[in-house]
Amino acid sequence: MRLEQALRALWGIVLRELMRFVYQRERFIAALVRPLIWLFVFAAGFRAALGVSITPPYQTYVTYETYIVPGLVGMIQLFNGMQSSLSMVYDREMGSMRILLTSPLPRPFLLLSKLLAGALVSVLQAYVFLGICAIYGVVFPMPAYLLALPVLIVTGLALGAIGLFLSSMIHQLENFAGVMNFVIFPMFFLSSALYPLWKMKESSHLLYWICAFNPFSHIVEFVRFSLYLSFNGLALGVTAAVLVGFALLSIMSFDPRFNLVKRQVS
């Protein structure tokens, strides 16, 4: 495969995903409604419960709004990753993904291109949400928005890789809702997206350790520290491990030679 062919195929896959996103306005609106409801409605109650300042373990004064926004950005990317997996199931049933995977291009390249396209869509959604938050009055330092760009790409790829692997195990659209709810809600609520881990530790040590071992907690912390103009090495390591691990599992699951997932015979 020549570089020109690879770039042309990559651009085609990315453009197809972006055009699908542009024409599916309901998907874009739905992706913003969920985190905006959490920010505008539930944040007031949580702030009253947690207090205005939730400084530990951060070195700067942090309000609950500035704490919850990175978690809601993670929510956007999590739902987008699952939505991308839904499109994979649909494309495989309708035949377009089957045709794409039988093209002369290497299958890992096609899957990684699909993964990158989904991550770029999630980054776009995240920045639109951050812009609405700025209008609302939840503002981060201007350099933080630039620093967050590569972080959001990496986290979008990691969550997209999880969704891509799950799509290899789902053969019918009817099964999608149950599997996604089984994955999305535990990952989101059992994380540091809404509550600091140190606050959870005060109420339950078991809940604290579950949240601490949840990879989504570290993905959220990776985004949160970047918006605070700080660095979290552990969050980076866990996010990179999730990305590499699930990307490899996804490639293997779509490769008949490995036979990780039992295929249905039609």
C-alpha beads as a LAMMPS data file, in Angstrom:
LAMMPS data file: protein, C-alpha beads

266 atoms
265 bonds

1 atom types
1 bond types

-500.0 500.0 xlo xhi
-500.0 500.0 ylo yhi
-500.0 500.0 zlo zhi

Masses

1 110.0

Atoms # bond

1 1 1 0.000 0.000 0.000
2 1 1 1.466 3.312 -1.060
3 1 1 1.291 6.441 1.066
4 1 1 -0.941 8.188 -1.462
5 1 1 -3.448 5.327 -1.378
6 1 1 -3.403 5.241 2.408
7 1 1 -4.017 8.990 2.722
8 1 1 -6.820 8.866 0.168
9 1 1 -8.521 6.004 2.002
10 1 1 -8.050 7.722 5.353
11 1 1 -9.536 10.943 4.041
12 1 1 -12.502 9.071 2.558
13 1 1 -13.302 7.321 5.833
14 1 1 -12.887 10.483 7.898
15 1 1 -14.961 12.544 5.465
16 1 1 -17.738 9.916 5.465
17 1 1 -17.897 10.001 9.264
18 1 1 -17.888 13.808 9.351
19 1 1 -20.603 14.058 6.713
20 1 1 -22.721 11.538 8.615
21 1 1 -22.268 13.646 11.721
22 1 1 -23.204 16.874 9.891
23 1 1 -26.386 15.445 8.394
24 1 1 -27.443 13.703 11.605
25 1 1 -28.197 16.877 13.564
26 1 1 -30.227 14.963 16.126
27 1 1 -27.085 13.047 17.082
28 1 1 -25.183 16.307 17.619
29 1 1 -27.964 17.859 19.698
30 1 1 -28.407 14.714 21.787
31 1 1 -24.679 14.611 22.478
32 1 1 -24.855 18.120 23.969
33 1 1 -28.187 17.866 25.800
34 1 1 -27.000 15.222 28.283
35 1 1 -23.943 17.104 29.652
36 1 1 -25.747 20.468 29.552
37 1 1 -28.534 19.099 31.748
38 1 1 -25.941 17.848 34.217
39 1 1 -24.173 21.226 34.174
40 1 1 -27.180 23.531 34.376
41 1 1 -29.553 21.487 36.548
42 1 1 -27.719 18.947 38.683
43 1 1 -24.563 20.956 39.347
44 1 1 -26.416 23.257 41.741
45 1 1 -27.484 20.375 43.962
46 1 1 -24.092 18.686 43.850
47 1 1 -22.359 21.960 44.677
48 1 1 -24.529 22.337 47.739
49 1 1 -23.674 18.796 48.826
50 1 1 -19.941 18.992 48.156
51 1 1 -19.296 22.619 48.976
52 1 1 -18.200 25.446 46.680
53 1 1 -14.529 24.554 46.854
54 1 1 -13.290 21.038 46.163
55 1 1 -9.628 21.952 46.111
56 1 1 -7.987 18.617 47.199
57 1 1 -6.023 17.078 45.603
58 1 1 -5.517 20.025 43.227
59 1 1 -3.273 22.944 44.024
60 1 1 -5.626 25.666 42.816
61 1 1 -9.079 26.755 43.896
62 1 1 -11.627 24.681 42.018
63 1 1 -15.377 25.230 41.940
64 1 1 -17.726 22.356 41.311
65 1 1 -18.586 23.693 37.863
66 1 1 -14.950 23.702 36.760
67 1 1 -14.590 20.231 38.279
68 1 1 -17.611 18.666 36.597
69 1 1 -17.011 20.086 33.087
70 1 1 -14.053 17.755 32.293
71 1 1 -16.163 14.835 33.483
72 1 1 -18.960 15.906 31.164
73 1 1 -16.470 16.183 28.309
74 1 1 -15.571 12.586 29.086
75 1 1 -19.289 11.751 28.963
76 1 1 -19.520 13.249 25.474
77 1 1 -16.576 11.204 24.254
78 1 1 -17.853 8.061 25.958
79 1 1 -21.267 8.311 24.318
80 1 1 -19.671 9.155 20.978
81 1 1 -17.464 6.074 21.212
82 1 1 -20.508 3.929 21.861
83 1 1 -22.401 5.665 19.064
84 1 1 -19.559 4.863 16.680
85 1 1 -19.810 1.225 17.678
86 1 1 -23.521 1.342 16.871
87 1 1 -22.697 2.612 13.386
88 1 1 -20.256 -0.277 12.994
89 1 1 -23.000 -2.768 13.846
90 1 1 -25.377 -1.057 11.416
91 1 1 -22.777 -0.891 8.638
92 1 1 -21.943 -4.550 9.102
93 1 1 -25.597 -5.537 8.875
94 1 1 -26.288 -3.329 5.847
95 1 1 -23.166 -4.522 4.048
96 1 1 -21.127 -1.313 3.672
97 1 1 -18.677 -2.286 6.411
98 1 1 -18.407 -5.789 4.987
99 1 1 -17.431 -4.306 1.624
100 1 1 -14.954 -1.945 3.264
101 1 1 -13.250 -4.747 5.166
102 1 1 -12.898 -6.826 1.988
103 1 1 -11.087 -4.036 0.135
104 1 1 -7.393 -4.485 -0.756
105 1 1 -6.371 -2.126 2.034
106 1 1 -5.101 -3.755 5.253
107 1 1 -7.884 -4.399 7.727
108 1 1 -6.004 -2.869 10.706
109 1 1 -5.519 0.349 8.715
110 1 1 -9.240 0.530 7.921
111 1 1 -10.240 -0.045 11.539
112 1 1 -7.758 2.523 12.837
113 1 1 -8.991 5.014 10.247
114 1 1 -12.542 4.440 11.443
115 1 1 -11.321 4.914 14.999
116 1 1 -9.584 8.201 14.152
117 1 1 -12.675 9.497 12.346
118 1 1 -14.838 8.842 15.399
119 1 1 -12.286 10.501 17.692
120 1 1 -12.247 13.662 15.552
121 1 1 -16.043 13.872 15.767
122 1 1 -15.878 13.549 19.556
123 1 1 -13.258 16.320 19.745
124 1 1 -15.536 18.600 17.727
125 1 1 -18.437 17.875 20.072
126 1 1 -16.226 18.476 23.124
127 1 1 -15.090 21.907 21.952
128 1 1 -18.649 22.974 21.145
129 1 1 -19.603 21.982 24.690
130 1 1 -16.629 23.879 26.144
131 1 1 -17.710 26.926 24.144
132 1 1 -21.223 26.737 25.621
133 1 1 -19.687 26.367 29.088
134 1 1 -17.626 29.522 28.489
135 1 1 -20.805 31.427 27.587
136 1 1 -22.372 30.064 30.767
137 1 1 -19.380 31.401 32.731
138 1 1 -17.326 28.239 33.289
139 1 1 -14.035 29.357 31.764
140 1 1 -10.595 27.767 31.792
141 1 1 -7.277 29.492 31.005
142 1 1 -6.923 30.146 27.275
143 1 1 -3.765 27.980 26.897
144 1 1 -5.722 25.093 28.430
145 1 1 -7.993 24.887 25.401
146 1 1 -4.950 24.371 23.171
147 1 1 -3.295 21.940 25.575
148 1 1 -6.497 19.915 25.758
149 1 1 -6.559 19.271 21.985
150 1 1 -4.014 16.408 21.854
151 1 1 -5.410 15.076 25.123
152 1 1 -8.945 14.972 23.727
153 1 1 -7.705 13.198 20.612
154 1 1 -6.012 10.506 22.716
155 1 1 -8.984 10.079 25.063
156 1 1 -11.372 10.018 22.098
157 1 1 -9.280 7.280 20.510
158 1 1 -9.203 5.295 23.767
159 1 1 -12.971 5.411 24.298
160 1 1 -13.561 4.782 20.606
161 1 1 -11.342 1.695 20.827
162 1 1 -13.542 0.345 23.618
163 1 1 -16.619 0.912 21.480
164 1 1 -14.959 -0.638 18.455
165 1 1 -14.147 -3.792 20.394
166 1 1 -17.705 -3.989 21.727
167 1 1 -19.081 -3.651 18.202
168 1 1 -17.232 -6.837 17.250
169 1 1 -19.254 -8.730 19.869
170 1 1 -22.661 -7.316 18.894
171 1 1 -24.243 -8.937 15.864
172 1 1 -27.752 -7.474 16.036
173 1 1 -28.950 -3.924 16.622
174 1 1 -31.547 -5.225 19.072
175 1 1 -28.769 -6.249 21.458
176 1 1 -27.001 -2.912 21.277
177 1 1 -29.028 -0.973 23.847
178 1 1 -28.622 -3.547 26.591
179 1 1 -24.891 -3.975 26.098
180 1 1 -24.267 -0.239 25.893
181 1 1 -26.241 0.502 29.065
182 1 1 -24.308 -2.239 30.817
183 1 1 -21.073 -0.483 29.814
184 1 1 -21.840 3.245 29.759
185 1 1 -23.595 3.834 33.056
186 1 1 -21.236 1.841 35.312
187 1 1 -18.222 3.422 33.623
188 1 1 -19.589 6.936 34.044
189 1 1 -21.137 6.832 37.512
190 1 1 -18.383 4.681 39.051
191 1 1 -15.720 7.222 38.160
192 1 1 -14.406 10.613 39.219
193 1 1 -16.469 12.390 36.549
194 1 1 -19.002 13.783 39.038
195 1 1 -17.388 13.327 42.448
196 1 1 -13.754 13.572 43.582
197 1 1 -12.261 10.248 44.587
198 1 1 -11.226 11.616 47.980
199 1 1 -14.858 12.541 48.628
200 1 1 -16.006 9.030 47.735
201 1 1 -13.402 7.596 50.087
202 1 1 -15.068 9.442 52.960
203 1 1 -18.322 7.557 52.352
204 1 1 -17.158 4.127 51.154
205 1 1 -13.713 2.592 50.759
206 1 1 -15.124 -0.097 48.463
207 1 1 -16.671 2.514 46.162
208 1 1 -13.411 4.452 46.212
209 1 1 -11.355 1.479 45.030
210 1 1 -13.896 0.581 42.333
211 1 1 -13.718 4.132 40.993
212 1 1 -9.937 4.207 41.315
213 1 1 -9.597 1.066 39.174
214 1 1 -12.113 2.296 36.609
215 1 1 -10.132 3.302 33.476
216 1 1 -12.700 6.002 32.721
217 1 1 -11.684 7.780 35.945
218 1 1 -8.139 8.136 34.644
219 1 1 -9.353 9.214 31.207
220 1 1 -11.412 11.961 32.847
221 1 1 -8.485 12.964 35.047
222 1 1 -6.273 13.197 31.970
223 1 1 -8.705 15.723 30.471
224 1 1 -9.207 17.501 33.799
225 1 1 -5.512 18.034 34.480
226 1 1 -4.932 19.338 30.947
227 1 1 -7.669 21.947 31.465
228 1 1 -5.976 22.855 34.749
229 1 1 -2.651 23.247 32.885
230 1 1 -1.241 20.340 34.884
231 1 1 0.085 16.879 34.069
232 1 1 -0.974 13.515 35.439
233 1 1 1.448 10.752 34.484
234 1 1 -0.729 7.940 35.840
235 1 1 -3.744 9.144 33.854
236 1 1 -1.637 9.325 30.701
237 1 1 -0.298 5.811 31.241
238 1 1 -3.720 4.270 31.881
239 1 1 -5.271 6.087 28.894
240 1 1 -2.454 4.957 26.601
241 1 1 -2.771 1.373 27.871
242 1 1 -6.536 1.398 27.244
243 1 1 -6.004 2.788 23.743
244 1 1 -3.318 0.289 22.741
245 1 1 -4.971 -2.670 24.445
246 1 1 -8.467 -2.237 23.047
247 1 1 -7.177 -1.199 19.622
248 1 1 -5.238 -4.469 19.413
249 1 1 -8.239 -6.438 20.657
250 1 1 -10.426 -4.731 18.060
251 1 1 -8.019 -5.576 15.239
252 1 1 -7.803 -9.173 16.412
253 1 1 -11.570 -9.491 16.838
254 1 1 -12.173 -8.395 13.227
255 1 1 -9.482 -10.752 11.944
256 1 1 -10.863 -14.261 11.228
257 1 1 -7.439 -15.788 11.905
258 1 1 -7.664 -14.991 15.614
259 1 1 -11.336 -15.947 15.998
260 1 1 -11.715 -14.003 19.266
261 1 1 -15.431 -13.633 18.732
262 1 1 -17.688 -16.438 17.551
263 1 1 -19.247 -15.415 14.254
264 1 1 -22.808 -16.131 13.330
265 1 1 -23.385 -18.104 10.182
266 1 1 -26.159 -16.732 8.035

Bonds

1 1 1 2
2 1 2 3
3 1 3 4
4 1 4 5
5 1 5 6
6 1 6 7
7 1 7 8
8 1 8 9
9 1 9 10
10 1 10 11
11 1 11 12
12 1 12 13
13 1 13 14
14 1 14 15
15 1 15 16
16 1 16 17
17 1 17 18
18 1 18 19
19 1 19 20
20 1 20 21
21 1 21 22
22 1 22 23
23 1 23 24
24 1 24 25
25 1 25 26
26 1 26 27
27 1 27 28
28 1 28 29
29 1 29 30
30 1 30 31
31 1 31 32
32 1 32 33
33 1 33 34
34 1 34 35
35 1 35 36
36 1 36 37
37 1 37 38
38 1 38 39
39 1 39 40
40 1 40 41
41 1 41 42
42 1 42 43
43 1 43 44
44 1 44 45
45 1 45 46
46 1 46 47
47 1 47 48
48 1 48 49
49 1 49 50
50 1 50 51
51 1 51 52
52 1 52 53
53 1 53 54
54 1 54 55
55 1 55 56
56 1 56 57
57 1 57 58
58 1 58 59
59 1 59 60
60 1 60 61
61 1 61 62
62 1 62 63
63 1 63 64
64 1 64 65
65 1 65 66
66 1 66 67
67 1 67 68
68 1 68 69
69 1 69 70
70 1 70 71
71 1 71 72
72 1 72 73
73 1 73 74
74 1 74 75
75 1 75 76
76 1 76 77
77 1 77 78
78 1 78 79
79 1 79 80
80 1 80 81
81 1 81 82
82 1 82 83
83 1 83 84
84 1 84 85
85 1 85 86
86 1 86 87
87 1 87 88
88 1 88 89
89 1 89 90
90 1 90 91
91 1 91 92
92 1 92 93
93 1 93 94
94 1 94 95
95 1 95 96
96 1 96 97
97 1 97 98
98 1 98 99
99 1 99 100
100 1 100 101
101 1 101 102
102 1 102 103
103 1 103 104
104 1 104 105
105 1 105 106
106 1 106 107
107 1 107 108
108 1 108 109
109 1 109 110
110 1 110 111
111 1 111 112
112 1 112 113
113 1 113 114
114 1 114 115
115 1 115 116
116 1 116 117
117 1 117 118
118 1 118 119
119 1 119 120
120 1 120 121
121 1 121 122
122 1 122 123
123 1 123 124
124 1 124 125
125 1 125 126
126 1 126 127
127 1 127 128
128 1 128 129
129 1 129 130
130 1 130 131
131 1 131 132
132 1 132 133
133 1 133 134
134 1 134 135
135 1 135 136
136 1 136 137
137 1 137 138
138 1 138 139
139 1 139 140
140 1 140 141
141 1 141 142
142 1 142 143
143 1 143 144
144 1 144 145
145 1 145 146
146 1 146 147
147 1 147 148
148 1 148 149
149 1 149 150
150 1 150 151
151 1 151 152
152 1 152 153
153 1 153 154
154 1 154 155
155 1 155 156
156 1 156 157
157 1 157 158
158 1 158 159
159 1 159 160
160 1 160 161
161 1 161 162
162 1 162 163
163 1 163 164
164 1 164 165
165 1 165 166
166 1 166 167
167 1 167 168
168 1 168 169
169 1 169 170
170 1 170 171
171 1 171 172
172 1 172 173
173 1 173 174
174 1 174 175
175 1 175 176
176 1 176 177
177 1 177 178
178 1 178 179
179 1 179 180
180 1 180 181
181 1 181 182
182 1 182 183
183 1 183 184
184 1 184 185
185 1 185 186
186 1 186 187
187 1 187 188
188 1 188 189
189 1 189 190
190 1 190 191
191 1 191 192
192 1 192 193
193 1 193 194
194 1 194 195
195 1 195 196
196 1 196 197
197 1 197 198
198 1 198 199
199 1 199 200
200 1 200 201
201 1 201 202
202 1 202 203
203 1 203 204
204 1 204 205
205 1 205 206
206 1 206 207
207 1 207 208
208 1 208 209
209 1 209 210
210 1 210 211
211 1 211 212
212 1 212 213
213 1 213 214
214 1 214 215
215 1 215 216
216 1 216 217
217 1 217 218
218 1 218 219
219 1 219 220
220 1 220 221
221 1 221 222
222 1 222 223
223 1 223 224
224 1 224 225
225 1 225 226
226 1 226 227
227 1 227 228
228 1 228 229
229 1 229 230
230 1 230 231
231 1 231 232
232 1 232 233
233 1 233 234
234 1 234 235
235 1 235 236
236 1 236 237
237 1 237 238
238 1 238 239
239 1 239 240
240 1 240 241
241 1 241 242
242 1 242 243
243 1 243 244
244 1 244 245
245 1 245 246
246 1 246 247
247 1 247 248
248 1 248 249
249 1 249 250
250 1 250 251
251 1 251 252
252 1 252 253
253 1 253 254
254 1 254 255
255 1 255 256
256 1 256 257
257 1 257 258
258 1 258 259
259 1 259 260
260 1 260 261
261 1 261 262
262 1 262 263
263 1 263 264
264 1 264 265
265 1 265 266
